[in-house]
Amino acid sequence: MNTRNLTVLALLGALLGPGGTDAAASSTEASGQYLDDATITAKVKAALAGDKWVKGRDIHVRTDNRVVDLTGTVNSKEESDRAADLATIISSVRAVHNKLTVTAR
């Protein structure tokens, strides 16, 4: 009887084991993606803050699945284009959605 129980437990472990591994891999991937997006956001913000043309502007940065969204206001089309260019050159960025509004101050 003990041998039969051990066999059943071994089979259950073999069947359930890979499912648990896939679930762990999925959550790790999701966490890794979040960290990558957070890193991209930080790098874009740093690039914007360090640039003399867009420094101190009201630009908000959001990254989702390596796609950067820029929102807020700038003084000119040139500043809007410059902000998008700075975001584009950051490594790992797949795309930039420039949703900046030009408002003369």
C-alpha atoms as a printed R data frame, in Angstrom:
    type eleno elety resid chain resno      x      y       z
1   ATOM     1    CA   MET     A     1  0.000  0.000   0.000
2   ATOM     2    CA   ASN     A     2  2.841  2.442   0.798
3   ATOM     3    CA   THR     A     3  4.494  1.810  -2.562
4   ATOM     4    CA   ARG     A     4  1.251  2.620  -4.344
5   ATOM     5    CA   ASN     A     5  0.861  5.909  -2.422
6   ATOM     6    CA   LEU     A     6  4.432  6.903  -3.210
7   ATOM     7    CA   THR     A     7  3.874  6.152  -6.895
8   ATOM     8    CA   VAL     A     8  0.726  8.301  -6.955
9   ATOM     9    CA   LEU     A     9  2.525 11.145  -5.203
10  ATOM    10    CA   ALA     A    10  5.449 10.907  -7.601
11  ATOM    11    CA   LEU     A    11  3.110 11.043 -10.602
12  ATOM    12    CA   LEU     A    12  1.228 14.007  -9.175
13  ATOM    13    CA   GLY     A    13  4.485 15.816  -8.518
14  ATOM    14    CA   ALA     A    14  5.677 15.187 -12.057
15  ATOM    15    CA   LEU     A    15  2.403 16.430 -13.514
16  ATOM    16    CA   LEU     A    16  2.063 19.489 -11.293
17  ATOM    17    CA   GLY     A    17  5.726 20.464 -11.237
18  ATOM    18    CA   PRO     A    18  5.976 21.967 -14.735
19  ATOM    19    CA   GLY     A    19  2.796 24.020 -14.218
20  ATOM    20    CA   GLY     A    20  4.263 25.616 -11.141
21  ATOM    21    CA   THR     A    21  7.464 26.399 -13.008
22  ATOM    22    CA   ASP     A    22  5.551 28.111 -15.841
23  ATOM    23    CA   ALA     A    23  3.636 30.233 -13.360
24  ATOM    24    CA   ALA     A    24  6.872 31.304 -11.696
25  ATOM    25    CA   ALA     A    25  8.450 32.143 -15.050
26  ATOM    26    CA   SER     A    26  5.446 34.242 -16.023
27  ATOM    27    CA   SER     A    27  5.519 36.274 -12.826
28  ATOM    28    CA   THR     A    28  9.280 36.746 -13.151
29  ATOM    29    CA   GLU     A    29  8.857 37.927 -16.726
30  ATOM    30    CA   ALA     A    30  6.159 40.372 -15.664
31  ATOM    31    CA   SER     A    31  8.353 41.682 -12.863
32  ATOM    32    CA   GLY     A    32 11.322 41.945 -15.206
33  ATOM    33    CA   GLN     A    33  9.243 43.885 -17.713
34  ATOM    34    CA   TYR     A    34  8.149 46.274 -14.968
35  ATOM    35    CA   LEU     A    35 11.757 46.892 -13.998
36  ATOM    36    CA   ASP     A    36 12.753 47.445 -17.613
37  ATOM    37    CA   ASP     A    37  9.932 49.962 -18.078
38  ATOM    38    CA   ALA     A    38 10.842 51.732 -14.840
39  ATOM    39    CA   THR     A    39 14.476 51.920 -15.927
40  ATOM    40    CA   ILE     A    40 13.492 53.317 -19.316
41  ATOM    41    CA   THR     A    41 11.271 55.932 -17.667
42  ATOM    42    CA   ALA     A    42 14.104 56.974 -15.355
43  ATOM    43    CA   LYS     A    43 16.567 57.233 -18.247
44  ATOM    44    CA   VAL     A    44 14.170 59.323 -20.345
45  ATOM    45    CA   LYS     A    45 13.472 61.646 -17.402
46  ATOM    46    CA   ALA     A    46 17.207 62.039 -16.797
47  ATOM    47    CA   ALA     A    47 17.828 62.794 -20.483
48  ATOM    48    CA   LEU     A    48 15.061 65.422 -20.475
49  ATOM    49    CA   ALA     A    49 16.284 66.998 -17.219
50  ATOM    50    CA   GLY     A    50 19.868 67.160 -18.485
51  ATOM    51    CA   ASP     A    51 19.019 68.733 -21.841
52  ATOM    52    CA   LYS     A    52 19.329 72.532 -22.069
53  ATOM    53    CA   TRP     A    53 16.412 72.827 -24.510
54  ATOM    54    CA   VAL     A    54 13.747 70.926 -22.561
55  ATOM    55    CA   LYS     A    55 15.115 71.144 -19.016
56  ATOM    56    CA   GLY     A    56 12.488 72.078 -16.462
57  ATOM    57    CA   ARG     A    57  9.540 71.663 -18.813
58  ATOM    58    CA   ASP     A    58  6.242 70.151 -17.756
59  ATOM    59    CA   ILE     A    59  6.823 66.759 -19.417
60  ATOM    60    CA   HIS     A    60  5.463 63.547 -17.944
61  ATOM    61    CA   VAL     A    61  6.969 60.216 -18.964
62  ATOM    62    CA   ARG     A    62  5.193 56.855 -18.830
63  ATOM    63    CA   THR     A    63  6.571 53.592 -20.206
64  ATOM    64    CA   ASP     A    64  4.563 50.464 -20.898
65  ATOM    65    CA   ASN     A    65  6.094 47.433 -22.597
66  ATOM    66    CA   ARG     A    66  9.050 49.596 -23.742
67  ATOM    67    CA   VAL     A    67  6.735 52.146 -25.399
68  ATOM    68    CA   VAL     A    68  7.261 55.671 -24.029
69  ATOM    69    CA   ASP     A    69  4.384 58.155 -23.759
70  ATOM    70    CA   LEU     A    70  5.299 61.816 -23.419
71  ATOM    71    CA   THR     A    71  2.558 64.131 -22.138
72  ATOM    72    CA   GLY     A    72  2.489 67.668 -20.832
73  ATOM    73    CA   THR     A    73  3.302 71.071 -22.270
74  ATOM    74    CA   VAL     A    74  6.260 72.654 -24.004
75  ATOM    75    CA   ASN     A    75  6.823 76.106 -25.534
76  ATOM    76    CA   SER     A    76  7.449 75.122 -29.149
77  ATOM    77    CA   LYS     A    77  7.256 72.388 -31.764
78  ATOM    78    CA   GLU     A    78 11.061 72.251 -31.649
79  ATOM    79    CA   GLU     A    79 10.988 71.454 -27.909
80  ATOM    80    CA   SER     A    80  8.366 68.771 -28.520
81  ATOM    81    CA   ASP     A    81 10.481 67.215 -31.270
82  ATOM    82    CA   ARG     A    82 13.629 67.433 -29.127
83  ATOM    83    CA   ALA     A    83 11.921 65.644 -26.213
84  ATOM    84    CA   ALA     A    84 10.743 62.862 -28.536
85  ATOM    85    CA   ASP     A    85 14.234 62.552 -30.045
86  ATOM    86    CA   LEU     A    86 15.806 62.255 -26.584
87  ATOM    87    CA   ALA     A    87 13.355 59.496 -25.635
88  ATOM    88    CA   THR     A    88 13.921 57.658 -28.922
89  ATOM    89    CA   ILE     A    89 17.676 57.298 -28.442
90  ATOM    90    CA   ILE     A    90 17.349 55.560 -25.055
91  ATOM    91    CA   SER     A    91 18.265 51.890 -25.404
92  ATOM    92    CA   SER     A    92 15.409 49.353 -25.296
93  ATOM    93    CA   VAL     A    93 12.770 51.924 -26.322
94  ATOM    94    CA   ARG     A    94 10.531 50.360 -28.986
95  ATOM    95    CA   ALA     A    95  8.460 53.452 -29.773
96  ATOM    96    CA   VAL     A    96  7.699 56.957 -28.545
97  ATOM    97    CA   HIS     A    97  4.200 58.450 -28.514
98  ATOM    98    CA   ASN     A    98  4.653 62.210 -28.461
99  ATOM    99    CA   LYS     A    99  1.466 63.623 -26.960
100 ATOM   100    CA   LEU     A   100  3.033 66.919 -25.902
101 ATOM   101    CA   THR     A   101  0.974 70.082 -26.221
102 ATOM   102    CA   VAL     A   102  2.659 73.232 -27.504
103 ATOM   103    CA   THR     A   103  1.615 76.232 -25.423
104 ATOM   104    CA   ALA     A   104  3.562 79.478 -25.560
105 ATOM   105    CA   ARG     A   105  4.307 80.684 -22.044
